[in-house]
Amino acid sequence: MFSLIGRVWRLIATAIAFLTFGVGGVILQVVGMPLLYLLVRDRQRRQRVARRTVHLLFWAYVRFMALLGIFRFRIDGAAQLRRPGLLVVANHPTLLDVVFLLSLVPDATCIVRAGLAGNPFTRAAVQSAGYICNDSGVELVDACVKALQAGSSLIVFPEGTRSNPQQRQKWHRGAANVALRAKVALTPVWISCQPPSLRKGEPWWHIPQRQMRFHLKVLDDVPVAGESNHWISDFHAARGLTDQIRELLAGGVRTNAGA
């Protein structure tokens, strides 16, 4: 009986959380970002202010959802993500992964689907913060490198989309290529959600029987300096780095399963 009541409440709470996100996005679109354009004329400074604003709003949003009882969360190594100029790479099991990471990295840009730039709930934040759309083709890596060289952090999901539990996910080499070009270390973050929920193709109202528990673990940096000397070409260097990141994050999953 109590289990059923808890599940019904979490369904209601999840609806409240999604509604809050939508209303917040409209307020940003109609009031927040236009006001930012009026107050901050310099484009780069405006983007930094917008990214900080999204960071603080998502920090509050994560805790709001936890307060509603939708999930509990644990973060190991959060202080490591407050360093400037990070290239953060993570696995991507749920819809909330980017929300968690943006709430932890103060000045971060990220690669977003082109559709989000036209979505009324997300358009203002995407455009004002200077997030990078994934439809930019060959210019995508250049844009990512420039963001890192300007001092911002960058969040990348090498899987490209949320993990599909029914098939082995292909990991893309884009993050490794950016790391090699910008000569910055990769900072891996392992993300777990138990029981699994908010996965690719899964409606938000499919509430699990138990309360979700998120666990984010920041792993040691993976340096890339001199990587091209260890492989025959940049292609092999990028492939080797991508394989290394995939193994690290898979290792995190195995460690958690055995705990």
Protein Blocks (a to p, Z undefined) as FASTA:
>chain_A
ZZmmmmmmmmmmmmmmmmmmmmmmmmmmmmmmmmmmmmmmblklmmmmmmmmmmmmmmmm
mmmmmmnomaccddehklmmmpghiacddddfbfklmmmmmmmmmbacddddfklmmgmk
lmmmmmmnopacfklojmlmmmmmmmmmnopacdddfkopacdfkbccdddfklmmmmmm
nopacddddddddddehiehiafklccfbdcdddddddddddfehklmmpmblklmmmmm
mmmmmmmmmmmmmmmmmZZ
